[in-house]
């Protein structure tokens, strides 16, 4: 039985995406897999038990029947953190390893999704290095290549995790960076003993959010076309210019939500004349009947929010940077992306798996 630990150098790098894609590939190749989330930070319920939301999604995708309390044995709370600071020996590593033993029974490989960073959890005795050593696991390290010299963090991961690293995944890469990464960075990393399993370009669809989730996060009210609230928004545009400039700008961007003041009827009309998924009107100001009628005709939901435009834009940026994969359409896209872009031959060779 093998254990594959997925960790990262940054928060929201795509660990869940990678875990789902690798797990489905392993299942397709005939391996029986298990899944665990080391630190649960987003609790939900499954079968009456508290479980991390990412773990819940993985259970559904993989069709797992293991006990929720073993799949996600440790949910982070302020009480647990306070006890750790007080010096209490919580023995959380022992709890996790006990659950891992149960999950691993009759499995070929267990995928463990680590915390946000490979150092996160150290206060609780649950650092990536500690658990990898305890489980004799192999590791995948993910980075999103956003920092100017992101190779620093990857070299540090090699110093910390050593030969347990099966390979790197560079995720959410901007297209202009791709050539430089392939020509300069990947050979450098390989010369330093780090193999790259794959480079995945940034996919706006995977960063999208449903109009319904957006309304809940912004505290907005959808005043028309509620039957379209499950549509996905990939991009956002701010309407704060003159109408001629707005119309030209909006025509260049598809699958977007337009954020503008509730008093900017001219901008609202311009947005509705282009490919717009949703209108977000700020300042708690409602549109006139002409705007509503046009939106209903074109089936474009209008959302009214209390905050001003700048606050809404800042909140949207936060939402998009921490977006979780919980929509079947995005999950299917993520699985296909991992299947297409990762070199599973390198991974299987490191793990000693035969397809």
PyMOL commands that set and color helices and strands:
alter all, ss='L'
color gray80, all
select helices_A, chain A and resi 15-28+53-62+68-71+78-85+92-104+122-124+128-135+151-164+175-191+204-207+211-218+226-228+243-251+265-272+289-298+309-321+328-341+344-351
alter helices_A, ss='H'
color red, helices_A
select strands_A, chain A and resi 2-8+33-37+43-46+49-52+109-113+138-143+165-173+196-201+209-210+221-224+232-233+235-239+256-261+276-282+301-304
alter strands_A, ss='S'
color yellow, strands_A
deselect
rebuild
show_as cartoon
